[in-house]
Amino acid sequence: MKRLTTLALKSLSFGLAALISFGASAAVQDDMSKDAIAKRIEPIGKVYVAGESAGNEAAASGPRSGEAVYGQYCTACHTSGVMGAPKINNAEDWEPRLAQGMETVLKHAINGFNAMPPKGTCSDCSDEEIQAAIDYMTAEI
């Protein structure tokens, strides 16, 4: 009886393995259609060659607002006060800094100071955008 049970389990295991194998190969074959292959190897971009028309150029959007700069670059540290960063609209954090003068605050923000990296990691921000971010963070003080 034990031998019959072992034989039945082996047969069942073999049948299940065969079924899984055939099912997997059928799924792979579906992905091998000409359309699927063409979609996988199509280029993801185009190269601009000098002298060719590049189409419409994106219009410059102008300087970003203080809120936009803060939201993308400053919020990680200035929302929670990480490593001593003054929290947004927190008078207790900002007053000692503002007492040094806005010129000093801006200089520290642009050049980096203590744990703050230069321009707060926004390397493409203009000085005016950094000033706008500071103004946004201190607007309610």
C-alpha positions in Angstrom: 0.0 0.0 0.0 2.8 2.4 0.9 4.4 1.7 -2.5 1.2 2.5 -4.3 0.9 5.8 -2.4 4.5 6.7 -3.3 3.8 5.8 -7.0 0.7 7.9 -7.0 2.5 10.9 -5.5 5.3 10.6 -8.1 2.8 10.5 -10.9 0.9 13.4 -9.6 4.1 15.4 -9.2 5.2 14.6 -12.7 1.9 15.5 -14.2 1.8 18.8 -12.3 5.4 19.7 -13.4 4.5 18.9 -17.0 1.4 21.1 -16.8 3.3 24.0 -15.3 6.1 23.6 -17.9 3.6 23.6 -20.9 1.8 26.6 -19.4 4.9 28.6 -19.0 6.1 27.9 -22.5 2.8 29.0 -23.9 3.1 32.3 -22.0 6.6 32.8 -23.3 5.5 32.1 -26.9 2.9 34.9 -26.6 5.6 37.4 -25.9 7.5 36.2 -29.0 5.0 37.6 -31.5 6.4 40.1 -34.1 4.4 42.9 -32.6 5.6 42.3 -29.1 9.3 42.1 -30.3 8.9 45.3 -32.3 7.5 47.1 -29.3 10.3 45.9 -27.0 13.1 47.1 -29.4 11.6 50.3 -30.6 13.7 53.4 -29.8 12.8 55.4 -26.7 14.0 58.7 -28.1 15.3 60.5 -31.1 18.7 62.1 -31.7 18.8 65.7 -32.9 21.4 66.2 -35.7 22.7 69.7 -36.3 20.9 71.4 -39.2 17.7 69.4 -38.8 14.6 71.0 -37.4 14.1 70.1 -33.8 10.5 71.0 -33.8 8.9 73.3 -31.3 11.1 74.3 -28.4 9.8 74.5 -24.9 9.2 78.0 -23.8 11.1 79.2 -20.8 8.8 79.2 -17.9 10.6 82.0 -16.0 11.8 81.9 -12.4 10.1 79.4 -10.1 8.1 80.6 -7.2 9.3 80.4 -3.6 6.6 77.8 -2.9 7.7 75.7 -5.8 11.4 75.8 -4.8 10.5 75.0 -1.2 8.3 72.2 -2.2 10.9 70.5 -4.4 14.2 71.2 -2.6 13.7 72.6 0.9 10.8 70.7 2.4 12.8 67.6 3.4 14.8 69.6 6.0 12.8 72.7 6.7 9.5 71.0 7.5 10.9 68.9 10.4 14.0 70.9 11.3 16.5 68.2 10.4 20.1 68.9 11.6 19.1 72.3 13.0 17.4 73.6 9.8 14.9 76.4 10.7 11.4 75.1 10.3 9.0 76.9 7.9 7.2 79.9 9.5 8.7 79.1 13.0 9.6 82.4 14.5 11.8 80.8 17.3 14.0 79.1 14.6 14.1 82.0 12.2 14.5 85.1 14.4 18.2 84.6 15.3 19.0 84.1 11.7 17.0 87.0 10.4 18.6 89.2 13.1 21.9 88.8 11.2 20.2 90.4 8.2 18.6 89.0 5.1 21.8 89.5 3.2 23.6 87.0 5.5 20.7 84.6 5.5 20.8 84.6 1.6 24.6 84.3 1.5 24.4 81.2 3.8 21.6 79.7 1.7 23.5 80.3 -1.6 27.0 79.2 -0.4 26.0 76.6 2.2 26.3 76.9 6.0 26.9 74.3 8.6 24.8 71.2 7.6 23.1 73.1 4.7 24.5 72.3 1.3 24.9 75.2 -1.2 21.6 76.3 -2.5 20.0 73.5 -0.5 20.8 71.0 -3.3 19.0 73.1 -5.9 22.1 73.6 -8.1 20.1 75.1 -10.9 18.2 77.7 -8.8 19.0 81.3 -9.3 19.8 83.6 -6.4 16.4 85.2 -6.9 14.7 81.7 -6.6 16.6 81.0 -3.3 15.5 84.4 -2.0 11.9 83.6 -3.0 12.2 80.3 -1.1 13.5 82.1 2.0 10.7 84.7 1.7 8.1 81.8 1.5 9.6 80.1 4.6 9.5 83.3 6.6 6.2 84.8 5.3 4.2 84.2 8.4 6.8 85.3 10.9 
